[in-house]
C-alpha cells in the first residue's frame, strides 16, 4: 500500500515532481534501474537518469544502468501516473542484494555505500537547480 497510499493522499501535491525510488542501497552493486516492472515494463525518465549519472560522475561514484523487469517496485505506481521516475538499487546479479534470502539483518549493510547514495541524490538535486 505504501506508494499507492501516498499517491492517494498527496497526488495533487506531487504533480510534476521527480520521483527517485531508493531501495536496498546498503549492499550490492549500486544500480540505476533504466527499465523495470513485471506486469508492464516502464522506462526510467531519460532526464532523471541523466541527472543521476551526472551526479555519480561528478562524485566519482560508480553506478550501473540495469534492468529489473521481473518484479514491480515502489516506483511502479508513480510510473503508472506517468511521473518522471527512476529507481536506485543495490543489486546482486539480477536481484536486490540480500533480498528475501533470510531474516532482515544489518550485518551486510555497508554504511559508506549508504553515505555515497545520500551524497549522490543530494548532488543530483543541487545540479538540477
Secondary structure, 3 states (H helix, E strand, C coil): CHHHHHHHHHHHHHCCCEEEEEECCCCCEEEEEEEECCCCCEECCHHHHHHHHHHHHHHCCCCEEEEECCCCCCCHHHHHCCCEEEEEEEEECCEECCCCCCCCCCCCCCHHHHHHHHHHHHHHHHHHC
